[in-house]
Amino acid sequence: AAKKNSRSINAEAQLRLEKTFELDNLPEPTSPKNINDPEKLEKWAQSILKELLKLNDLSDRIIELEEQIEYFERYQNEQDKRIDGLEGHY
């Protein structure tokens, strides 16, 4: 049961990493020269700006992920030691 719990924690950590670095709703690659409608051009520019602002927070997100990974690794190590103790391995 402890090994199963350990695996589910690893799976949760992996899922969090994938969600964090999941591609956001980027606009279709296009040249602004090809957009004739001013409203569409503004919407396109705003979507680009929104994604650029997300990049601004990337270093904070990376630090947070590194801390979460350290926590999961410590927890995993503790669980492995506990399992070894229960199985009679020291």
MMTF fields as JSON, N, C-alpha, C and O atoms, coordinates in Angstrom:
{
  "mmtfVersion": "1.0.0",
  "mmtfProducer": "UNKNOWN",
  "numBonds": 359,
  "numAtoms": 360,
  "numGroups": 90,
  "numChains": 1,
  "numModels": 1,
  "chainsPerModel": [1],
  "groupsPerChain": [90],
  "chainIdList": ["A"],
  "bondAtomList": [4, 2, 8, 6, 12, 10, 16, 14, 20, 18, 24, 22, 28, 26, 32, 30, 36, 34, 40, 38, 44, 42, 48, 46, 52, 50, 56, 54, 60, 58, 64, 62, 68, 66, 72, 70, 76, 74, 80, 78, 84, 82, 88, 86, 92, 90, 96, 94, 100, 98, 104, 102, 108, 106, 112, 110, 116, 114, 120, 118, 124, 122, 128, 126, 132, 130, 136, 134, 140, 138, 144, 142, 148, 146, 152, 150, 156, 154, 160, 158, 164, 162, 168, 166, 172, 170, 176, 174, 180, 178, 184, 182, 188, 186, 192, 190, 196, 194, 200, 198, 204, 202, 208, 206, 212, 210, 216, 214, 220, 218, 224, 222, 228, 226, 232, 230, 236, 234, 240, 238, 244, 242, 248, 246, 252, 250, 256, 254, 260, 258, 264, 262, 268, 266, 272, 270, 276, 274, 280, 278, 284, 282, 288, 286, 292, 290, 296, 294, 300, 298, 304, 302, 308, 306, 312, 310, 316, 314, 320, 318, 324, 322, 328, 326, 332, 330, 336, 334, 340, 338, 344, 342, 348, 346, 352, 350, 356, 354],
  "bondOrderList": [1, 1, 1, 1, 1, 1, 1, 1, 1, 1, 1, 1, 1, 1, 1, 1, 1, 1, 1, 1, 1, 1, 1, 1, 1, 1, 1, 1, 1, 1, 1, 1, 1, 1, 1, 1, 1, 1, 1, 1, 1, 1, 1, 1, 1, 1, 1, 1, 1, 1, 1, 1, 1, 1, 1, 1, 1, 1, 1, 1, 1, 1, 1, 1, 1, 1, 1, 1, 1, 1, 1, 1, 1, 1, 1, 1, 1, 1, 1, 1, 1, 1, 1, 1, 1, 1, 1, 1, 1],
  "groupList": [{"groupName": "ALA", "atomNameList": ["N", "CA", "C", "O"], "elementList": ["N", "C", "C", "O"], "formalChargeList": [0, 0, 0, 0], "bondAtomList": [1, 0, 2, 1, 3, 2], "bondOrderList": [1, 1, 2], "singleLetterCode": "A", "chemCompType": "L-PEPTIDE LINKING"}, {"groupName": "LYS", "atomNameList": ["N", "CA", "C", "O"], "elementList": ["N", "C", "C", "O"], "formalChargeList": [0, 0, 0, 0], "bondAtomList": [1, 0, 2, 1, 3, 2], "bondOrderList": [1, 1, 2], "singleLetterCode": "K", "chemCompType": "L-PEPTIDE LINKING"}, {"groupName": "ASN", "atomNameList": ["N", "CA", "C", "O"], "elementList": ["N", "C", "C", "O"], "formalChargeList": [0, 0, 0, 0], "bondAtomList": [1, 0, 2, 1, 3, 2], "bondOrderList": [1, 1, 2], "singleLetterCode": "N", "chemCompType": "L-PEPTIDE LINKING"}, {"groupName": "SER", "atomNameList": ["N", "CA", "C", "O"], "elementList": ["N", "C", "C", "O"], "formalChargeList": [0, 0, 0, 0], "bondAtomList": [1, 0, 2, 1, 3, 2], "bondOrderList": [1, 1, 2], "singleLetterCode": "S", "chemCompType": "L-PEPTIDE LINKING"}, {"groupName": "ARG", "atomNameList": ["N", "CA", "C", "O"], "elementList": ["N", "C", "C", "O"], "formalChargeList": [0, 0, 0, 0], "bondAtomList": [1, 0, 2, 1, 3, 2], "bondOrderList": [1, 1, 2], "singleLetterCode": "R", "chemCompType": "L-PEPTIDE LINKING"}, {"groupName": "ILE", "atomNameList": ["N", "CA", "C", "O"], "elementList": ["N", "C", "C", "O"], "formalChargeList": [0, 0, 0, 0], "bondAtomList": [1, 0, 2, 1, 3, 2], "bondOrderList": [1, 1, 2], "singleLetterCode": "I", "chemCompType": "L-PEPTIDE LINKING"}, {"groupName": "GLU", "atomNameList": ["N", "CA", "C", "O"], "elementList": ["N", "C", "C", "O"], "formalChargeList": [0, 0, 0, 0], "bondAtomList": [1, 0, 2, 1, 3, 2], "bondOrderList": [1, 1, 2], "singleLetterCode": "E", "chemCompType": "L-PEPTIDE LINKING"}, {"groupName": "GLN", "atomNameList": ["N", "CA", "C", "O"], "elementList": ["N", "C", "C", "O"], "formalChargeList": [0, 0, 0, 0], "bondAtomList": [1, 0, 2, 1, 3, 2], "bondOrderList": [1, 1, 2], "singleLetterCode": "Q", "chemCompType": "L-PEPTIDE LINKING"}, {"groupName": "LEU", "atomNameList": ["N", "CA", "C", "O"], "elementList": ["N", "C", "C", "O"], "formalChargeList": [0, 0, 0, 0], "bondAtomList": [1, 0, 2, 1, 3, 2], "bondOrderList": [1, 1, 2], "singleLetterCode": "L", "chemCompType": "L-PEPTIDE LINKING"}, {"groupName": "THR", "atomNameList": ["N", "CA", "C", "O"], "elementList": ["N", "C", "C", "O"], "formalChargeList": [0, 0, 0, 0], "bondAtomList": [1, 0, 2, 1, 3, 2], "bondOrderList": [1, 1, 2], "singleLetterCode": "T", "chemCompType": "L-PEPTIDE LINKING"}, {"groupName": "PHE", "atomNameList": ["N", "CA", "C", "O"], "elementList": ["N", "C", "C", "O"], "formalChargeList": [0, 0, 0, 0], "bondAtomList": [1, 0, 2, 1, 3, 2], "bondOrderList": [1, 1, 2], "singleLetterCode": "F", "chemCompType": "L-PEPTIDE LINKING"}, {"groupName": "ASP", "atomNameList": ["N", "CA", "C", "O"], "elementList": ["N", "C", "C", "O"], "formalChargeList": [0, 0, 0, 0], "bondAtomList": [1, 0, 2, 1, 3, 2], "bondOrderList": [1, 1, 2], "singleLetterCode": "D", "chemCompType": "L-PEPTIDE LINKING"}, {"groupName": "PRO", "atomNameList": ["N", "CA", "C", "O"], "elementList": ["N", "C", "C", "O"], "formalChargeList": [0, 0, 0, 0], "bondAtomList": [1, 0, 2, 1, 3, 2], "bondOrderList": [1, 1, 2], "singleLetterCode": "P", "chemCompType": "L-PEPTIDE LINKING"}, {"groupName": "TRP", "atomNameList": ["N", "CA", "C", "O"], "elementList": ["N", "C", "C", "O"], "formalChargeList": [0, 0, 0, 0], "bondAtomList": [1, 0, 2, 1, 3, 2], "bondOrderList": [1, 1, 2], "singleLetterCode": "W", "chemCompType": "L-PEPTIDE LINKING"}, {"groupName": "TYR", "atomNameList": ["N", "CA", "C", "O"], "elementList": ["N", "C", "C", "O"], "formalChargeList": [0, 0, 0, 0], "bondAtomList": [1, 0, 2, 1, 3, 2], "bondOrderList": [1, 1, 2], "singleLetterCode": "Y", "chemCompType": "L-PEPTIDE LINKING"}, {"groupName": "GLY", "atomNameList": ["N", "CA", "C", "O"], "elementList": ["N", "C", "C", "O"], "formalChargeList": [0, 0, 0, 0], "bondAtomList": [1, 0, 2, 1, 3, 2], "bondOrderList": [1, 1, 2], "singleLetterCode": "G", "chemCompType": "PEPTIDE LINKING"}, {"groupName": "HIS", "atomNameList": ["N", "CA", "C", "O"], "elementList": ["N", "C", "C", "O"], "formalChargeList": [0, 0, 0, 0], "bondAtomList": [1, 0, 2, 1, 3, 2], "bondOrderList": [1, 1, 2], "singleLetterCode": "H", "chemCompType": "L-PEPTIDE LINKING"}],
  "groupTypeList": [0, 0, 1, 1, 2, 3, 4, 3, 5, 2, 0, 6, 0, 7, 8, 4, 8, 6, 1, 9, 10, 6, 8, 11, 2, 8, 12, 6, 12, 9, 3, 12, 1, 2, 5, 2, 11, 12, 6, 1, 8, 6, 1, 13, 0, 7, 3, 5, 8, 1, 6, 8, 8, 1, 8, 2, 11, 8, 3, 11, 4, 5, 5, 6, 8, 6, 6, 7, 5, 6, 14, 10, 6, 4, 14, 7, 2, 6, 7, 11, 1, 4, 5, 11, 15, 8, 6, 15, 16, 14],
  "groupIdList": [1, 2, 3, 4, 5, 6, 7, 8, 9, 10, 11, 12, 13, 14, 15, 16, 17, 18, 19, 20, 21, 22, 23, 24, 25, 26, 27, 28, 29, 30, 31, 32, 33, 34, 35, 36, 37, 38, 39, 40, 41, 42, 43, 44, 45, 46, 47, 48, 49, 50, 51, 52, 53, 54, 55, 56, 57, 58, 59, 60, 61, 62, 63, 64, 65, 66, 67, 68, 69, 70, 71, 72, 73, 74, 75, 76, 77, 78, 79, 80, 81, 82, 83, 84, 85, 86, 87, 88, 89, 90],
  "secStructList": [7, 2, 2, 2, 2, 2, 2, 2, 2, 2, 2, 2, 2, 2, 2, 2, 2, 2, 2, 2, 6, 1, 7, 7, 7, 7, 7, 7, 7, 7, 7, 4, 4, 4, 7, 7, 7, 2, 2, 2, 2, 2, 2, 2, 2, 2, 2, 2, 2, 2, 2, 2, 2, 2, 2, 2, 6, 2, 2, 2, 2, 2, 2, 2, 2, 2, 2, 2, 2, 2, 2, 2, 2, 2, 2, 2, 2, 2, 2, 2, 2, 2, 2, 2, 2, 2, 2, 6, 7, 7],
  "xCoordList": [0.825, 0.0, 0.863, 0.541, 1.965, 2.837, 3.505, 3.669, 3.895, 4.505, 3.495, 3.843, 2.249, 1.196, 0.989, 0.829, 0.991, 0.844, 2.001, 1.801, 3.192, 4.386, 4.27, 4.623, 3.776, 3.613, 2.565, 2.726, 1.482, 0.444, 0.958, 0.555, 1.84, 2.434, 3.324, 3.307, 4.096, 4.924, 4.061, 4.395, 2.962, 2.06, 1.464, 1.326, 1.11, 0.559, 1.593, 1.259, 2.823, 3.886, 4.08, 4.246, 4.062, 4.219, 3.067, 3.279, 1.854, 0.686, 0.785, 0.464, 1.228, 1.395, 2.416, 2.216, 3.507, 4.516, 3.925, 4.136, 3.183, 2.597, 1.596, 1.567, 0.771, -0.21, 0.469, 0.013, 1.543, 2.224, 2.822, 2.776, 3.382, 4.041, 3.189, 3.687, 1.915, 0.988, 0.942, 0.969, 0.874, 0.806, -0.492, -1.577, -0.354, -1.527, -2.216, -1.743, -3.324, -4.096, -3.409, -3.818, -2.368, -1.639, -2.46, -3.168, -2.364, -3.064, -2.399, -1.235, -3.143, -2.583, -1.413, -1.495, -0.336, 0.78, 0.342, -0.12, 0.488, 0.106, 0.869, 1.398, 0.919, 1.559, 0.483, -0.588, 0.746, -0.267, -0.598, -1.655, 0.287, 0.018, -1.147, -1.811, -1.395, -2.473, -3.826, -4.834, -3.864, -5.124, -5.62, -4.997, -6.748, -7.285, -8.285, -8.439, -8.954, -9.978, -9.294, -8.595, -9.481, -8.823, -9.186, -8.344, -10.42, -10.825, -10.086, -9.646, -9.954, -9.224, -7.749, -7.113, -7.203, -5.802, -5.585, -4.592, -6.516, -6.407, -6.53, -5.783, -7.464, -7.647, -6.381, -5.947, -5.796, -4.564, -3.441, -2.726, -3.284, -2.225, -2.432, -1.468, -3.678, -3.96, -3.638, -3.131, -3.931, -3.634, -2.123, -1.649, -1.37, 0.093, 0.608, 1.457, 0.101, 0.517, 0.201, 1.014, -0.966, -1.367, -0.364, 0.038, 0.037, 0.998, 2.37, 3.066, 2.771, 4.057, 4.067, 5.082, 2.949, 2.864, 2.957, 3.484, 2.454, 2.577, 4.039, 4.458, 4.811, 6.24, 6.948, 7.935, 6.438, 7.02, 6.98, 7.865, 5.97, 5.811, 6.511, 6.46, 7.155, 7.721, 8.772, 8.792, 9.646, 10.693, 10.081, 10.569, 9.015, 8.337, 7.715, 7.754, 7.144, 6.532, 7.589, 7.343, 8.761, 9.841, 10.329, 10.547, 10.502, 10.935, 9.92, 10.29, 8.645, 7.588, 7.625, 7.48, 7.818, 7.893, 9.097, 9.001, 10.23, 11.425, 11.192, 11.626, 10.509, 10.199, 9.256, 9.423, 8.264, 7.334, 8.048, 7.772, 8.955, 9.704, 10.563, 10.627, 11.231, 12.037, 11.169, 11.57, 9.975, 9.057, 8.684, 8.73, 8.312, 7.914, 9.071, 8.867, 10.285, 11.445, 11.714, 12.014, 11.608, 11.795, 10.723, 11.02, 9.478, 8.372, 8.576, 8.365, 8.989, 9.242, 10.331, 10.203, 11.394, 12.507, 12.042, 12.413, 11.234, 10.701, 9.824, 9.892, 9.002, 8.121, 8.927, 8.608, 9.973, 10.824, 11.488, 11.562, 11.971, 12.591, 11.565, 11.866, 10.361, 9.294, 8.953, 8.761, 8.88, 8.592, 9.7, 9.438, 10.951, 12.08, 12.015, 12.31, 11.632, 11.502, 10.402, 10.556, 9.293, 8.185, 8.538, 8.079, 9.352, 9.744, 10.952, 11.365, 11.521, 12.664, 13.997, 15.015, 14.019, 15.267, 15.691, 14.892, 16.922, 17.378, 18.572, 19.096],
  "yCoordList": [-1.2, 0.0, 1.255, 2.247, 1.193, 2.371, 2.619, 3.766, 1.53, 1.703, 2.294, 3.138, 1.85, 2.375, 3.857, 4.65, 4.235, 5.629, 6.456, 7.573, 5.914, 6.592, 6.829, 7.899, 5.831, 5.981, 7.026, 7.781, 7.086, 8.074, 9.483, 10.425, 9.638, 10.951, 11.349, 12.504, 10.409, 10.696, 11.066, 11.981, 10.361, 10.657, 12.052, 12.787, 12.415, 13.747, 14.827, 15.858, 14.601, 15.573, 15.713, 16.825, 14.606, 14.64, 15.401, 16.199, 15.161, 15.847, 17.346, 18.132, 17.754, 19.18, 19.811, 20.925, 19.105, 19.626, 19.794, 20.814, 18.785, 18.859, 19.997, 20.71, 20.179, 21.262, 22.624, 23.551, 22.747, 24.031, 24.441, 25.611, 23.474, 23.806, 23.473, 23.424, 23.25, 22.987, 24.208, 25.342, 23.983, 25.12, 25.871, 25.291, 27.151, 27.981, 28.229, 27.788, 28.932, 29.195, 30.254, 31.415, 29.834, 30.771, 31.077, 30.21, 32.305, 32.621, 31.895, 31.502, 31.732, 31.1, 31.934, 33.161, 31.279, 32.052, 32.747, 32.106, 34.016, 34.802, 36.108, 36.519, 36.736, 38.048, 39.104, 39.012, 40.106, 41.154, 41.868, 42.489, 41.787, 42.422, 41.74, 42.347, 40.472, 39.719, 39.937, 39.403, 40.706, 40.963, 42.344, 43.359, 42.371, 43.637, 44.279, 45.501, 43.486, 43.992, 44.538, 43.792, 45.838, 46.426, 45.717, 45.599, 45.247, 44.548, 43.214, 42.846, 42.498, 41.23, 41.47, 40.693, 42.554, 42.888, 43.203, 42.777, 43.949, 44.274, 43.007, 42.82, 42.153, 40.897, 40.041, 39.448, 39.979, 39.217, 39.791, 39.043, 41.114, 41.769, 41.532, 41.291, 41.599, 41.371, 39.933, 39.688, 38.993, 37.593, 37.367, 36.616, 38.011, 37.913, 38.53, 37.945, 39.702, 40.381, 39.525, 39.421, 38.921, 38.059, 36.92, 36.626, 36.283, 35.181, 35.681, 34.996, 36.868, 37.436, 37.748, 37.557, 38.223, 38.512, 37.232, 37.248, 36.135, 34.851, 34.44, 33.869, 34.733, 34.404, 35.165, 34.689, 36.345, 37.168, 36.442, 36.633, 35.62, 34.889, 33.533, 32.803, 33.195, 31.861, 31.537, 30.422, 32.488, 32.187, 31.869, 30.986, 32.583, 32.282, 30.887, 30.152, 30.531, 29.215, 28.121, 27.068, 28.368, 27.377, 27.18, 26.048, 28.274, 28.179, 27.377, 26.518, 27.664, 26.943, 25.451, 24.606, 25.133, 23.725, 23.026, 21.88, 23.715, 23.115, 22.807, 21.767, 23.708, 23.471, 22.285, 21.467, 22.191, 21.064, 19.747, 18.735, 19.76, 18.546, 18.121, 16.936, 19.087, 18.767, 18.13, 17.152, 18.691, 18.141, 16.702, 15.815, 16.472, 15.132, 14.15, 12.993, 14.595, 13.71, 13.349, 12.195, 14.333, 14.037, 13.064, 12.103, 13.319, 12.459, 11.043, 10.057, 10.963, 9.654, 8.913, 7.72, 9.618, 9.012, 8.493, 7.394, 9.286, 8.864, 7.622, 6.701, 7.608, 6.459, 5.214, 4.115, 5.386, 4.242, 3.668, 2.449, 4.537, 4.073, 3.337, 2.312, 3.874, 3.253, 1.872, 0.919, 1.775, 0.487, -0.509, -1.664, -0.049, -0.931, -1.423, -2.587, -0.546, -0.933, -1.955, -2.894, -1.777, -2.721, -4.079, -5.117, -4.058, -5.309, -5.95, -7.045, -5.273, -5.83, -5.495, -6.08, -4.565, -4.128, -2.829, -1.898, -2.756, -1.523, -0.958, 0.077],
  "zCoordList": [0.0, 0.0, 0.0, -0.653, 0.745, 0.808, -0.539, -0.954, -1.227, -2.551, -3.527, -4.353, -3.43, -4.298, -4.014, -4.942, -2.736, -2.341, -2.886, -3.365, -2.814, -3.317, -4.818, -5.313, -5.536, -6.99, -7.316, -8.275, -6.53, -6.813, -6.552, -7.235, -5.577, -5.317, -6.49, -6.917, -7.01, -8.183, -9.384, -10.137, -9.558, -10.67, -10.512, -11.491, -9.279, -9.027, -9.335, -9.92, -8.952, -9.238, -10.739, -11.241, -11.457, -12.912, -13.551, -14.465, -13.079, -13.621, -13.388, -14.279, -12.196, -11.922, -12.853, -13.338, -13.103, -14.036, -15.428, -16.084, -15.875, -17.207, -17.303, -18.306, -16.27, -16.296, -16.287, -16.956, -15.54, -15.439, -16.772, -17.149, -17.48, -18.733, -19.952, -21.076, -19.72, -20.807, -21.717, -21.239, -23.008, -23.917, -23.685, -23.671, -23.508, -23.292, -24.63, -25.677, -24.58, -25.795, -26.64, -26.67, -27.319, -28.166, -29.414, -29.926, -29.899, -31.145, -32.311, -32.237, -33.359, -34.548, -35.054, -35.091, -35.442, -35.987, -37.269, -38.213, -37.285, -38.453, -38.432, -37.4, -39.551, -39.629, -39.426, -40.026, -38.593, -38.4, -39.703, -39.818, -40.678, -41.983, -42.69, -43.53, -42.347, -42.994, -42.324, -42.787, -41.251, -40.546, -40.956, -40.643, -41.66, -42.17, -41.224, -41.222, -40.434, -39.516, -38.263, -37.577, -37.947, -36.768, -35.463, -34.572, -35.339, -34.116, -33.986, -32.897, -35.096, -35.067, -34.781, -34.068, -35.34, -35.089, -33.612, -33.021, -33.018, -31.589, -30.74, -29.779, -31.096, -30.36, -30.464, -29.476, -31.654, -31.866, -31.004, -30.337, -31.017, -30.235, -28.738, -28.01, -28.278, -26.856, -26.456, -25.362, -27.336, -27.0, -26.928, -26.076, -27.816, -27.766, -26.467, -25.794, -26.117, -24.887, -23.663, -22.744, -23.656, -22.536, -22.351, -21.225, -23.442, -23.358, -22.927, -22.178, -23.389, -22.978, -21.488, -20.818, -20.971, -19.537, -18.712, -17.6, -19.243, -18.545, -18.436, -17.429, -19.477, -19.445, -18.336, -17.775, -18.026, -16.973, -15.629, -14.795, -15.418, -14.158, -14.168, -13.178, -15.264, -15.413, -14.36, -13.839, -14.036, -13.047, -11.683, -10.979, -11.304, -10.041, -10.084, -9.097, -11.227, -11.371, -11.272, -10.685, -11.845, -11.8, -10.373, -9.941, -9.64, -8.237, -7.43, -6.63, -7.645, -6.925, -7.262, -6.378, -8.536, -8.937, -8.33, -7.891, -8.304, -7.709, -6.234, -5.738, -5.535, -4.121, -3.968, -3.063, -4.854, -4.789, -5.074, -4.429, -6.03, -6.36, -5.179, -4.851, -4.531, -3.349, -2.269, -1.638, -2.059, -1.061, -1.42, -0.568, -2.684, -3.104, -2.997, -2.627, -3.315, -3.2, -1.744, -1.437, -0.839, 0.585, 1.066, 1.775, 0.678, 1.082, 0.539, 1.245, -0.72, -1.344, -0.578, -0.305, -0.234, 0.494, 1.857, 2.269, 2.545, 3.844, 3.693, 4.506, 2.644, 2.422, 2.073, 2.528, 1.265, 0.922, 2.168, 2.325, 3.054, 4.303, 5.159, 5.771, 5.19, 5.974, 5.418, 6.174, 4.1, 3.457, 3.76, 4.095, 3.636, 3.935, 5.378, 5.651, 6.297, 7.698, 7.901, 8.682, 7.199, 7.317, 6.717, 7.193, 5.675, 5.021, 5.691, 5.31, 6.688, 7.399, 6.768, 7.138, 5.82, 5.18, 5.834, 5.941, 6.267, 6.928, 6.226, 6.636]
}
